[in-house]
């Protein structure tokens, strides 16, 4: 312990202040600040009222060296760098300058004489009185009647020349022309400032295009010969375009329908909004006797559900389908085929006002394999009227259905396990399958698309689907669709509310449509 004078106290406070400032700037939160608040000593008259400040060695050890503190503060200092070219270009605004080429074209536009060809003169083009045109210096240095000899001296003279002197029939026109020349000369001599153009306005260099003349008699494909043999004539080489074995097609539709019903509507009802999308992609291959058909289809329908107290929307139709058919030509339009189809859905759909899942992603999924024959027919009536028909008969067909989630199995045809009393989550069936696709283009704007699917296990289980779509195009990108889907499935379980195997899905929509 030691005593300190007033001067030493001021120096110590100055060092502590610099230390605190350095600690705050360097972000050192863990530095220990002396708890005692140091105050300067008062004059001698008030020494008895101010206690002396006493510091121990631990307080002195906390004082950081000034040089170390300055080095820590200057750790983030970096030398200034010279500004780059981009920054200087931004700071220094370029002066607007006009290039020589721009000045040439500007003067060329102002000079009306460049519009005419070199073989033309103003006498051939001006149809108005030049006296009322803008005053331009014409540089008429020589008189127009300048002659060095008499043209009539070489002609034979007859005794009748003096009796009937020849005169111009345009005497009046020449008189008017003389008045105009006098007016022009008067302005030229008395008011030269009225002339707008001078030699400085004329272009220094005139760029003239080079005319390339093609000789039409050069390199003729046919040459006439004296001893030509017209019986020995070679036909021109036949042009055979490169054949494309892969053909693609795509069609996409995004359509909606909306219905609004006011709360006081006399017949009741509820407002709803329906959104429908359908996307089809085809990628086919055909070469010699091999034919491959690949189809990818995604179809979904979402609509608002005002009667559902748990959800605001429901899924009406959700289909994701991959179909492939490999065929080998047999005879005429028939092919031996192997058919494959994978079908499932993407979204989860619940029963109204409950948490029971009716369908979910990959629940269920259906795989169908079949061996059989296929028939293709394409008939074109005119440019826009065309019929395309295809049917595949598979007497040997295998169908496998599986669900990896808890759903309402009774809606999809799963079998009931009599021992456990629960539905099995998988189903295997062997039978026969029939597929048929029809596309009829009535004209450029109206077409009908139809699809038929039929599967049977010879009496135990039968599934049938029949889809029809009528497309009426308003323009290239907008159309109206009428969609009807009828389905029959005798594998579902009947309920008190629904005691039929027939199912129906109908939709009328308008919206965007695109295909190629």
Secondary structure, 3 states (H helix, E strand, C coil): CCCCCHHHHHHHHHHHHHHHHHHHHCCCCCCCCCCCCCCCCCCHHHCCCCCCCCCCHHHHHCCCCHHHHHHHHCCCCCCCCCCCHHHHHHHCCCCCCCCHHHHHHHHHHHCHHHHCCCCCCHHHHCCCCHHHCCCCCCCCCCCCCCCCCCHHHHCCCCCCCCCCCCCCCCHHHHHHHHHHHHHHHHHHHHCHHHCCCCHHHCCCCCCCCCCCCCCCCCCCCCCCCCCCCCCCCCCCCCCCCCCCCEEEEEEEEEEEEEECCCCCCCCCCCCEEEEEEEEEEEEEEEECCEEEEEEEEEEEEEEECCCCCCCCEEEEEEEEEEEEEEEEEEECCEEEEEEEEEEECCCCEECCCCCCEEEECCEEEEEEEEEEEEEEEEEECCCCCEEEEEEEEEEEEEEEEEECCCCCHHHCCCCECCCCCCECCEEEEEEEEEEEEEEEECCCCEEEEEEEEEEECCCCCEEEEEEEEEEEECCCCEEEEEEEEEEEECCCCCCCCCCCCEEEEEEEEEEEEEEC
